Structures are given as C-alpha cells and as structure tokens.
C-alpha cells in the first residue's frame, strides 16, 4: 500500500512539472493554405520551432529553427497585401521580453522571413523602454504597446504613460519584406 502511495505522489509531481511548459501546436489557415507551427516549449534557453507549410503549390520543406524563447501564440493574415497568407509567431525571450518571428509566403511557392526591427535601435521610440510589450494584430496592422519608464534606472515602476507603435509590412531590400513603423504615440491616463 505504501508503494502505491509513493508512486501516486511521484506521478502527481511529474505531471504538475510537465504542465508548467505547454507544448505549442497549432494549424492556421486562410482557405486551404496555411501553416502548422509546433514548439515543445521545454526550456526558454533552447527550443526547436517548426513551421510546416500547408497547401502550397510546390512541395516545399518545413522550416526548423532553434530559438532561445518560448512560443506564446501565432496569427495568420496577409500582412504584405500580396494575396498570400503570412504568419506572426509571438515569443517570450529568456529575460521575459516579448518579440515575434514572422514568415511570409512567396506566392505559395516558398517561405521567407520578415525582418522585425529591434526597438533599441531607435533612440526616439526606445526612450523609457524596459520591455513588458503587448502585441496585437488587427487587419494586417501590428500594434505594440508598452509602459514608459523614467530615465532614472533606479526607479523600478513604470510611469502611468504607455507608448503605442503601429507597424506595417513593406518591401525591403532585394525583394524581402520588413516591418516599418508608420505611427506612434504616447497615451496618458485620463484624470477623472
């Protein structure tokens, strides 16, 4: 009887540990074309992200890439308005910062990455930035929102202000695609 009790506790302990990191497995389609995204999400330091095209014209291989992050969610849309579905995969990196990984369909014959700029490369937009991003995709426009911190790094809490940045996918160099900021603004809380 004691052995069954110990085995039961061991089983409960391993199941609760396994629930901490949920595997991500999702199929996203527009019509008959789309992508299957899988990631075990075991360790934030080492994960294998796999993207398999569905319904593409040519028989193309899946993309498998090692990422230092966990997959949170994914969305599908025609981001570059070329009539073919693209996907955005939202990820959380080791330091807790959220980012994204984007793939564009090239006429449903091959997949290409879409460049997403690092916010720290833009002095204006990154002023007061310390992460805590929220992303949302609405009709092909990517919304990014985060709290603004004071420039004094000793202050650990954000100001009441939020910064919102809107991105669109535009042509990049040599036929590539990239996200580009087309609007940004700071939101102050309303006083009642």
Secondary structure as the mmCIF struct_conf table of DSSP 4:
data_model
#
loop_
_struct_conf.conf_type_id
_struct_conf.id
_struct_conf.beg_label_comp_id
_struct_conf.beg_label_asym_id
_struct_conf.beg_label_seq_id
_struct_conf.end_label_comp_id
_struct_conf.end_label_asym_id
_struct_conf.end_label_seq_id
HELX_RH_AL_P HELX_RH_AL_P1 UNK A 2 UNK A 20
BEND BEND1 UNK A 21 UNK A 21
HELX_LH_PP_P HELX_LH_PP_P1 UNK A 22 UNK A 23
STRN STRN1 UNK A 24 UNK A 30
TURN_TY1_P TURN_TY1_P1 UNK A 31 UNK A 32
STRN STRN2 UNK A 33 UNK A 39
STRN STRN3 UNK A 43 UNK A 43
TURN_TY1_P TURN_TY1_P2 UNK A 44 UNK A 45
STRN STRN4 UNK A 46 UNK A 46
STRN STRN5 UNK A 47 UNK A 54
BEND BEND2 UNK A 55 UNK A 55
BEND BEND3 UNK A 57 UNK A 58
HELX_LH_PP_P HELX_LH_PP_P2 UNK A 61 UNK A 62
STRN STRN6 UNK A 63 UNK A 67
BEND BEND4 UNK A 68 UNK A 68
STRN STRN7 UNK A 69 UNK A 77
TURN_TY1_P TURN_TY1_P3 UNK A 79 UNK A 80
BEND BEND5 UNK A 81 UNK A 84
STRN STRN8 UNK A 86 UNK A 93
TURN_TY1_P TURN_TY1_P4 UNK A 94 UNK A 95
BEND BEND6 UNK A 96 UNK A 96
STRN STRN9 UNK A 98 UNK A 106
TURN_TY1_P TURN_TY1_P5 UNK A 107 UNK A 109
STRN STRN10 UNK A 110 UNK A 115
HELX_RH_3T_P HELX_RH_3T_P1 UNK A 119 UNK A 121
TURN_TY1_P TURN_TY1_P6 UNK A 123 UNK A 128
BEND BEND7 UNK A 131 UNK A 131
STRN STRN11 UNK A 134 UNK A 138
TURN_TY1_P TURN_TY1_P7 UNK A 139 UNK A 140
STRN STRN12 UNK A 141 UNK A 147
HELX_LH_PP_P HELX_LH_PP_P3 UNK A 148 UNK A 150
BEND BEND8 UNK A 151 UNK A 151
TURN_TY1_P TURN_TY1_P8 UNK A 153 UNK A 154
BEND BEND9 UNK A 157 UNK A 157
BEND BEND10 UNK A 160 UNK A 160
STRN STRN13 UNK A 162 UNK A 171
HELX_RH_3T_P HELX_RH_3T_P2 UNK A 173 UNK A 175
STRN STRN14 UNK A 177 UNK A 187
HELX_LH_PP_P HELX_LH_PP_P4 UNK A 188 UNK A 191
#
